[in-house]
Amino acid sequence: MELPQLLLRLALAFVTLLLLTRLMGRKEISQMTFFNFVSAISIGTIGASLAIDSTLSVRNGIIALFAWSAFTILIGYIDIKSKKARTVIEGQPVVLVKKGEIIEEALLKTRLDVDALRVLLRKKNVFSFSDVDYAFFETDGTLSVLKRKEKQTVTKADLNVTSTSDPFRFPLEVISDGKVNEENLKKLKLTKTWLDQELKSLGTDSVDRVFFAEVQKDGSLYIDEKNVH
């Protein structure tokens, strides 16, 4: 491909993509759903082919870009007008945490693990599952969190937790998917015996039954048991 032809193709691809992105609106960027993501990738691929693929004629490349953009705009219009179509195209928000309890089936459905969920919660300034009334995983991949208005906490004195020179600065995981995190227990200066006693006091006689557990800032133990199928 000659240099003048390459420059012409690059200019045409740039101008066409700029025009089409303005026509499609800001939702493609501000609310990147799965469909928007696929659409953006496809349009970018077609634009790149128009710019550098000499086997693709300029006419066919521009037609492909406008056709795909028109399809995207049409789907967007249907999405606005029909709730049923919107559900099919974009899906629905998924409840990941309800009343402080982790919904394991929802984690599997959204391909998230507990650690990823904790990261999303921390970005919302939530450091404990017990603080969450509801947490929704939105269709654009963000997390919406409704904190509990009121919650009852147990003090260290109630749990007979020995005070240390290093207070609990933030909740720390001690059990994940039935496995004890020995390293975090050492950081908190707690023992496996203490953990077993606290589990029994909360009505759980085995670590294997616990999906997730963490020690709160006040020294109390929060647990989420595995769902029994």
Secondary structure, DSSP 8 states (H G I E B T S, - for coil): --HHHHHHHHHHHHHHHHHHHHHH-THHHHT--HHHHHHHHHHHHHHHHHHH-TTS-HHHHHHHHHHHHHHHHHHHHHHHH-HHHHHHHH---EEEEETTEE-HHHHHHHT--HHHHHHHHHTTT---GGGEEEEEE-TTS-EEEEE-S------HHHHT----SS---S-EEEEETTEE-HHHHHHTT--HHHHHHHHHHTT---GGGEEEEEE-TTS-EEEEE----
